[in-house]
Amino acid sequence: MSDTPSPGAAREQFRRRFGCLFILLAIVSLPALVAAVSFAIWFGTVQGELDSLTARIVDRGEPLWFSDLAPKPVDPTEDGTPLFMAAIAKVQPTSRAFEIRLGGNPGADPVLLADLEANAEALELLRQAISRPQFRLTLDFETDHPWSVTLEPVQDSRKFIYLLEREMLHAIGSGDHRRVVRAVQDMFGLCDMFRDEPCLI
């Protein structure tokens, strides 16, 4: 006697297995379907609220997208940005030795004088940049990820504050009062230069 099932029994067994598989897939798919529908409803509600809030912000005339902060084209002869970037490129490292020895006459300190002479060109370019009425950093305002924009020039501006402090100390020690006033004015000018910059640290 053979153990092989008849063709009819084999088909019936196949249908039962297929039916069980179908029921199992239905049971597994139902929660996923419910979750997908629930998410679609939630997302539609949130999107509607966001669109409504966005419309109110736009109606107030406030900047909404990062691209709205992009500067308008200006006359190149009035733009101090290229000069500022050129000044950053010319900055030379300063010595820590002067800071350690600070307490004598800064007007006669050879380390301080060497720092200032090495950065004379950078400071001159900075003064030219400050004298221009326009300044805005060249950033990618069309990016979809503004949080990834790097702001090294903003950080680098601190180097000029350090240099101007050194120049002020040297001028005080040298008795050059006019140069002291100019260094202080340049510090204020550097701060004012960033008045329209939307991204500051």
Phi, psi and omega per residue, in radians:
M1 nan 2.328 -3.058
S2 -1.551 2.499 3.071
D3 -1.522 -0.063 -3.111
T4 -1.221 2.173 -3.128
P5 -1.192 2.705 3.111
S6 -1.206 2.785 3.123
P7 -0.968 -0.691 -3.139
G8 -1.144 -0.729 3.128
A9 -1.170 -0.643 3.120
A10 -1.128 -0.742 3.124
R11 -1.137 -0.680 3.128
E12 -1.131 -0.702 3.106
Q13 -1.138 -0.699 3.120
F14 -1.113 -0.750 3.136
R15 -1.107 -0.688 3.123
R16 -1.127 -0.751 3.131
R17 -1.144 -0.734 3.125
F18 -1.114 -0.686 3.120
G19 -1.127 -0.709 3.099
C20 -1.113 -0.723 3.127
L21 -1.119 -0.721 3.130
F22 -1.102 -0.766 3.129
I23 -1.106 -0.720 3.122
L24 -1.088 -0.779 3.118
L25 -1.105 -0.665 3.124
A26 -1.127 -0.733 3.139
I27 -1.113 -0.705 -3.134
V28 -1.258 -0.654 -3.059
S29 -1.304 -0.512 -3.072
L30 -1.045 -0.850 3.086
P31 -1.058 -0.668 3.129
A32 -1.116 -0.708 3.118
L33 -1.130 -0.761 3.111
V34 -1.077 -0.738 3.135
A35 -1.118 -0.741 -3.133
A36 -1.112 -0.763 3.121
V37 -1.132 -0.741 3.130
S38 -1.085 -0.745 3.124
F39 -1.117 -0.711 -3.141
A40 -1.091 -0.719 3.117
I41 -1.145 -0.798 3.129
W42 -1.086 -0.796 -3.108
F43 -1.099 -0.720 3.115
G44 -1.083 -0.696 3.126
T45 -1.140 -0.830 -3.136
V46 -1.127 -0.728 3.138
Q47 -1.082 -0.694 3.097
G48 -1.102 -0.741 3.112
E49 -1.128 -0.703 3.124
L50 -1.130 -0.759 3.119
D51 -1.081 -0.680 3.122
S52 -1.139 -0.765 3.114
L53 -1.146 -0.718 3.108
T54 -1.051 -0.739 3.139
A55 -1.090 -0.688 3.127
R56 -1.147 -0.688 3.123
I57 -1.144 -0.750 3.129
V58 -1.113 -0.700 3.130
D59 -1.083 -0.548 3.111
R60 -1.343 -0.178 3.133
G61 1.384 0.328 -3.131
E62 -1.482 2.644 3.036
P63 -1.045 2.387 -3.088
L64 -2.055 -0.825 -3.120
W65 -1.856 2.749 3.136
F66 -1.029 -0.596 -3.139
S67 -1.132 -0.422 3.111
D68 -1.173 -0.319 -3.133
L69 -1.525 -0.076 -3.094
A70 -1.067 2.387 -3.118
P71 -1.248 2.618 3.053
K72 -1.329 2.634 3.114
P73 -1.014 2.438 3.134
V74 -2.199 2.891 3.083
D75 -1.140 2.154 -3.120
P76 -0.987 -0.493 -3.138
T77 -1.284 -0.227 3.125
E78 -1.853 -0.056 -3.054
D79 -1.614 2.086 3.134
G80 -1.566 -0.036 -3.070
T81 -1.057 -0.865 3.139
P82 -1.039 -0.661 3.121
L83 -1.165 -0.691 3.119
F84 -1.114 -0.770 3.128
M85 -1.133 -0.659 3.088
A86 -1.151 -0.633 3.121
A87 -1.144 -0.715 3.113
I88 -1.058 -0.717 -3.116
A89 -1.145 -0.392 -3.092
K90 -1.625 -0.149 -3.087
V91 -1.139 2.297 3.089
Q92 -1.848 2.551 3.137
P93 -1.026 2.485 3.100
T94 -1.731 2.779 -3.083
S95 -1.513 2.446 3.050
R96 -1.383 -0.233 -3.076
A97 -1.060 -0.659 -3.119
F98 -1.137 -0.729 -3.133
E99 -1.095 -0.645 3.137
I100 -1.183 -0.639 -3.064
R101 -1.614 0.007 -3.056
L102 -0.977 2.220 -3.104
G103 2.631 -0.330 3.073
G104 -1.565 -2.564 3.111
N105 -1.635 1.829 -3.109
P106 -1.122 -0.367 -3.141
G107 -1.207 -0.342 -3.117
A108 -2.014 0.168 -3.092
D109 -1.367 2.073 -3.082
P110 -1.187 -0.545 3.128
V111 -1.173 -0.773 3.119
L112 -1.097 -0.771 3.138
L113 -1.082 -0.694 3.125
A114 -1.132 -0.687 3.096
D115 -1.076 -0.765 -3.099
L116 -1.205 -0.692 3.132
E117 -1.157 -0.669 -3.141
A118 -1.172 -0.435 -3.090
N119 -1.949 0.297 -3.123
A120 -1.066 -0.732 -3.127
E121 -1.160 -0.697 3.130
A122 -1.113 -0.737 3.140
L123 -1.180 -0.624 3.119
E124 -1.159 -0.734 3.077
L125 -1.116 -0.673 3.100
L126 -1.067 -0.761 -3.138
R127 -1.112 -0.639 3.078
Q128 -1.143 -0.683 3.127
A129 -1.140 -0.729 -3.134
I130 -1.102 -0.556 -3.097
S131 -1.287 -0.264 3.123
R132 -1.415 2.506 -3.091
P133 -1.354 -0.280 -3.076
Q134 -2.046 2.510 3.060
F135 -2.801 2.186 2.991
R136 -2.653 2.302 3.124
L137 -1.130 2.567 3.112
T138 -1.489 1.735 -3.130
L139 -2.064 2.858 3.087
D140 -1.500 1.567 -3.100
F141 -1.381 -0.090 3.122
E142 -1.644 -0.019 -3.101
T143 -1.151 2.576 3.050
D144 -1.533 -0.051 -3.119
H145 -2.256 1.213 -3.069
P146 -1.073 -0.390 -3.137
W147 -1.199 -0.239 3.139
S148 -1.596 -0.034 -3.140
V149 -1.181 2.254 3.139
T150 -1.574 2.521 -3.054
L151 -2.165 0.781 -3.137
E152 -0.994 -0.701 3.141
P153 -1.052 -0.573 3.099
V154 -1.170 -0.768 3.096
Q155 -1.126 -0.698 -3.101
D156 -1.161 -0.350 -3.140
S157 -1.089 -0.416 3.113
R158 -1.133 -0.485 3.116
K159 -1.058 -0.623 -3.139
F160 -1.252 -0.561 3.072
I161 -1.100 -0.756 3.105
Y162 -1.069 -0.752 -3.141
L163 -1.138 -0.729 -3.137
L164 -1.199 -0.576 3.038
E165 -1.094 -0.752 3.105
R166 -1.104 -0.728 3.126
E167 -1.118 -0.691 3.119
M168 -1.104 -0.795 3.123
L169 -1.084 -0.750 3.130
H170 -1.105 -0.712 -3.133
A171 -1.185 -0.663 3.100
I172 -1.095 -0.795 3.135
G173 -1.146 -0.474 -3.136
S174 -1.555 -0.140 -3.113
G175 1.346 0.282 -3.137
D176 -1.592 1.460 -3.041
H177 -1.131 -0.620 3.140
R178 -1.106 -0.663 3.121
R179 -1.226 -0.571 3.065
V180 -1.059 -0.849 -3.128
V181 -1.085 -0.713 -3.134
R182 -1.112 -0.711 3.140
A183 -1.107 -0.724 3.121
V184 -1.146 -0.747 3.118
Q185 -1.083 -0.661 3.122
D186 -1.155 -0.597 3.074
M187 -1.091 -0.814 3.094
F188 -1.111 -0.686 3.133
G189 -1.112 -0.670 3.117
L190 -1.134 -0.746 3.106
C191 -1.118 -0.753 -3.107
D192 -1.179 -0.455 -3.116
M193 -1.089 -0.485 -3.121
F194 -1.598 0.260 -3.034
R195 -1.080 -0.554 -3.105
D196 -1.772 0.068 -3.101
E197 -1.368 2.108 -3.068
P198 -1.352 -0.290 -3.047
C199 -2.068 1.791 3.125
L200 -2.215 2.670 3.053
I201 -1.898 nan nan
